[in-house]
C-alpha cells in the first residue's frame, strides 16, 4: 500500500493513492465488500491501548498485582472479547446477557466482575453458578438479595462494595458522571463501615473487595488518586472490624480518549497517582477500562446517498442514521468525519442520516471533504458505545461489523435483514385464555 502518514492509531492515509486505511486495508474495499453502514475495528489499536496501560502500571506498581477487566458494555462483540481475552484481560459486566456473552467468548467465572445497580435474582443466580470473581454490591437491599440467593444455592458469594466516593470529575457530559453523592451508582462512602458490619452477620457472603467508578472521559489523574486514598482508608477501617478477606481494590474505568481536542490521560501520571495507595493496601488492583481500549479502534462507514441545499447550506444525506450511532444525538458527541477516498475540495455541510428525526445528524456546519453521491465517509472514534447502543428504530437493521488485523479483514457480525427484524414477533397474539 506504500508509505503511510499516521492520522490516528490504526488509521492512516496512503501516500500511494490517498485512500484512508484501517491498518493496511483500504476502508473503501471494506465498504464495497460488505456494504454500509458497517463498523470497522483495528485489532492493532486495541492491542496498543491494552499494552500501553498495562506497561504503565507494571512500571510503577512493580510486583503489586493488577488485572485489567474490559468493560464490555462499550463493545461486546464476541471477536473483540476474544481478542482481549488473548491479551490477558478479564471482563466487567453489567447484565446477565453480558455474562452469557463473556462465557461464550471463553472467559471463565474468575475472569468476571459484575457491576450494575439493578441485578435481578436471576442474574445473581447465574453469576454465582458461574463462580464469578466478585459481585459489586451497589445498595444495602442488593446485599440482602445476594445473601438470599446464595443461601438458596448453598454457596458463599464473593462481593465487593461499590463505593460512591463523592469525587468530582470534569467529564464533558453530565450523563457520564457516576461518582458524586446523589447519583444512582454505588453506596455512599459514609455507609460502608456499617454495611460491613452487616456482612459479618450474613453466613453466605464474603467481602473480598472495595470498588469505585467515577465516570467516563476523565483526563486528570488526581481524581483517581483521591479515590484510591478513600478506598485505602475504608479498607483499614474494615480490617479493624476483623475482616480478613479483602483482596481487591477496584478503581473502575473512565480513562478518557480523544474525539476532538480533548487532552489524553498521561498514563504514567495515572499510575503514579494511585500506586502509593494500592501498594500500601496490599490489595490486588482491578481496573475496568472500556472506551480507552476500543473507542479509537473503530470507524463507522457511511455512504452518501443524496445531497441537497436548504436554508443556504449544503446537506449530505447518508445511509447511516442515529439508530446506528446514537452518541451525537444522545450526548451531543463529536466524531471526526473523514472522506474514505481522496477528495479535491473541502466544504462546510451538515452530515445527516435517513431516520425520521431532526436529531438524526452526525455533524452540523462541519468542514468535511466534499464527497460525491455514492462515495463514503468514515465516522471516527466509533469503537465504543456504537454498535452496542444501536437499535432497530424506523425498522432499520443493525449494521455489519468487521475486524481488521494488519492486512487481513473479516466479518465479525453480519448485517441484520428485514427477516431478522420480525424473528421475535407474532402476527397475531398468543392469547392467554383460561
N, C-alpha and C positions, 0 to 999 in steps of 0.2 A: 504494500500500500504506500510505500515511500515514507520519508521522514514526516513526523507529526509535530505539531505545536500543541502543548498541553493547554486545554481550555479549563477543564475541571477534572479531578481524578476520575479516570475511566473513560472520559470523553475528550475527543481531540479532533482537529481538522487536518486532513492530509494535505501536504504541500503539493502532492501529485495532481490532485483534481479538486481540492476544496471540499470534498464530501465530509460530513460530520460522521465520526466513527464512535462506536462503543467498543472499547479495547481496540481491536484491529478490524472490526466488522462494520461496513457502512450501514447506517441506520436506514438508508433508502432501500437496501436489499431486504432488510427485515420487514419494512412496511410493504414492499411488493410481494414478499413471500407469504406473509400472514395476514395482510390487510391491516386496517386501522378501525378503531383505536386499539393500540397494543402497548402494554407496559414492557419495557426493556430494562434488564438489570445487569450490571457489570459485576461478575464474580470477583475480579481482582480488586475492585474498590472495597467490597465487603471485607476481603482478606486484609487489605491495607489498614482499614479502620480498626478491625479487631486487633491486629498485631501492634498498631501504634498505641492503643490504650493498654494492652497487656504489657508491652515493653516499658511504658512509663511507670506502671505500678510495680513491675519487677525491679526496676532500677532504684526505686525509693523504698519499697517495703522489704526488700531483701528476702529473708527466709519466712516472713509472715505469709500465711496462706491467703489466697483470694480466688474467687471464681466469678467470671462474667456470665450472667444469666440473661440471655436475649429476651427483651420484652416483645413477645411475639404478637402483641396486639398491633404493632407497627407494620408487620408484614408476616403473614402466617402461611405462605406457600410452602408446600412440603419440600420442594427442591431447595429453597432458601434455608429452611430449617435443617435440612441435611448438610448443606454447605457449612453452616455454623457449628453443627454437631461435630463435623470433621475437624474443626479448628479447636475443639475442646470446650465449647460453650454449653452451659445449661440453658434452661428457659424459665422465664417469668410468665405465668399465665393469669388470666382474669375470668375464666369461664370453664365450664365443663367441656364445651366444644373445643376450646384450645387445649385442654388436657388430652382429649381424644386425638387431636391433630399431632400433638407432641409425641404421644406414644406411637402413632402410625409412622412418624418420621424417625423412629428408632431411639428416642430418649427413654430412659427408664425413670422410675419414680424418684430416685435420689437426685436426678438432674433437675427436678421441678420445684419451683417456689410458686405458691398460689396466693396471689393478691386479689383485691376486689372487695367492695363494700357490701355486696348482697348475695353471698354464697348461699345456695339452697341446700336443703338436706341431701338432695340427690347428688349435687356437686361435691359436697363434703364426703359423702359415702364413696363416690368414685375416686376421689383423691386419696382417701385412707386405704382403699383396696389396692390402689396403685403403689402405695408405700412412698408417697412423696416426701421430699426433704423437709418442707415446712408449710403450714397454713399460716398466712399472715393475717392475724385477727384484727378487725377494724372497729369492733364495738363490744361492750360487755355482753350484749344479747347474743352476738355471734360466738363468744366464748362458751356460753351455756349451750348453744346449739351443737357445737363441736363435741362438748362433753357428752351430750345426749346421744349423738350418732356414734361416737367412739365406744361408748358403753354398750350400745346395741350390737356392735360388731365384735366386742371383746378385744379391743386394741387400745393402745395408748397413742394419742395423737400428738405429733410434734408440732409446736406452734411458736410463732414469733408475734410480738405485739407490734403492729404498725403504729408508730408514734407520730402524732401531728406535732411537729416541733415548734410551730408558730414562728417560722423563719421567713422573712420577706425575701422574695426574689424578683428581679426586674425582668419578668417574662413579657414578650411582646403582645400577649393577648390574655385577658382575664380567664378565659376558659381553660388555659393550660397551667394554671397555678393550683397547687394542691396542698401546700404545707403551712397554711395560715389557719389560726383558730376560726371556727365558724363555718368551715367547709365540710363537705360530707366525708372527706377522706381521713382515716386514721383516728386514733384515740388521743385526746388532749394530753400533753406530756405530764400535767399535774395529776392525772388519774392513774398513771401506770403503776405506781407503788401499791396503791390499794387493790388494783386489779390483780397484781402479782399475788397478793395475799389470798385472793380468791382461788387462784390456780392451785395453791398449796392444799386447798380443801377438796379439790376435784381429782379423783383417782385415775381418770382416763385421759388426762392431758399432761404434757411435759413442755415447759417453757424452754425453748432452745435458742431464741434469738430476739433481737430488737431491730426493727426496721423503720425506715423513714423514706419518704419521697416528696420532694418539694415542688415538683412541676416539670415543665419542659422548656427547652430553648434557654437554658441557663449558661451564660458565658463567663461568669465570675466564679473563681474557686472559693472565695470566702464563705458563701453560704454552706458549702459542703463541710468546711472546717468547723463552723459553728454547730452544725447538726451533728457531726461526729463527736464533738465535745459533749453535747447534750446526751447522746446515746451512751458515751463512756460514763458520765455521771450517773445516769439511770442504772447502768449495769452494776456500778459499785453499790448503789442503794439496794438493788435487787439481791446481790450477793450477800449483803449484810443481813438480809432476811433468812439466809440459809439456803438459798437456791444455788445449786452447784452444776446445773445442767446447761447453762448458757454456752453456746458455741459460735454464734454468728452475729456480726454487725452488718446490717444491710442498709446501704445508703441510697438505694433506688437507682434511678437513671436521670434523664433530663439534660445530659450534656448537649449543648447547643451545636447546631450546624449552620452553615452559611447558605441562605437562599438568595439574598440580595447583597447587602453591605454589612451584615452582622459580623462582629468580631468572633472568631472561633475560640473555643476554650484552649488555654495553654495547658496541655496535659501534664507537663511536669509540675506546674504550679498547682494543678488539681491534686496530683499525687502527694505533693509536699504539704498541702493544706490538711489532708486527712491522716497522713501517715503517723504523726505522733500519737493520736488518739487510738488508732487501730492497733498500733504496736503495744501501747500501754494496756489496752484492754485484754490482749492475749486472745482475741476472738478472730475467727476467720472472716475476712471481708467478702461481702457479696455486693456486686453492682449489677444493675439491670438496664444496660443501655439498649435502646431500640432504634430511635431515629438516628442516633450517632452512627450506628453501624450500617444502615441501609438507605438513608434518605438520598445521599448524593450518588448512590449506585444506580438510581432509577431515572428513566425518562418515559414520558407518555407520548406516543406518536399519534399525530392528528393530521388528517388530510383536509385541505381547503376544498370545499365543495361549491361555494359561491362567494362572490364579492359584490358589494354594493356601496353606494353613498347615501347618507341620510343625515340631515342636520349639519351639513358641511364637513362630515367626517367619513373616513373610509372604514368599512366594516368587513372583516374576513369571517365567513361562516364556515366552521369546521364540522366534521362528522363526530366530534368528541364533545361530550357535554358534562354538566355538573354531576350527573349520575355516575360518570366515570372517575372524576376527580372533584370532590366537593370542597376541598380546602379553601379555594378562593372565595366561594360563596359563604362558607361557614365561619372562617377565621379571617377573612379579608387577606388571605395569604398570598405572598408573591412567589411566582415561579418564573424563572428565566425562560424565555422562548427563543429558540434558535431555528433558523431555516435548516432543513436537513441537507439539501443540496445548495451549492453556492448561488448567490443572487447578486445582481449588479447594484440594486438600489435599496435604500432604507426608507421606511415610510412610517408615519405616525398613524396608528389604526387601533380599532377595537378587535380583539380576537375573541370570538364568541362561539357558542355551541348551538345545537338544534333543539334543545329542550325548551318546552313551552313555559319559560320563566324569564323575567327580566334579569334575575340574578345569575343567569346562565352565561357567565363570561369568565375568561382567564386573564384578560388584561384590558384596560381601558386607556386610550390615549397613550399607548406604548410605542416606542420606536422599535420596529422589527424589520427583518429582511422582507422585501416585497416578493412574496411567493405567488406564483401564478395558480389559477384554478387547476386542481389535480395534484399540486405539489404538497409537501409535507412540512409541518412544524414539529419540533420536539419540545415538550414541556419538561423542563429540567427539575432536578431535586424531587422527583416523584416516587422514590423508592419506599418511603414511609407514609403511612396513613393515606395511601392512594387506593390501590385495589381493595384493601380490606374495608374501606368505607364506601365502596361502590355499591350502587343499588340498581334496581330494575325500573326506576321511575320512568314514566312515559312508555312502559313496556319495552324498554331497551335492554338487550342482553349485555352482560358484563364483558369487558374486553378480554383479549388473549394476554398471556404473559410469556415472555421469552427471556431465557438466561444466556448471557454471552460470557465465554471464558476464553480469553485470548483470541484465537482465530476461528473458534467454533461457536455455534449458537444452536439453541434448541427450544422447542415449545415446552413450557412447564405448566401451562393451564390453557386449555382450548377456549375459544370464544363461545359464549352461550348462544344457542339457537332459539328461534321462536318456540320450538317444541319444548325446550328447557324451561321456558317461562311458565308453561302450563303443567309441569310434571307433578306439582303438589296439589293441584286444584281438581275439583269435581264440577261437571257442568250442571249437575242437579244435586241438591243437598242429600247427604246420607242421613235422612230423618231418624231421630231417636224416638221411636214410637213404642210405648209400653202396652 
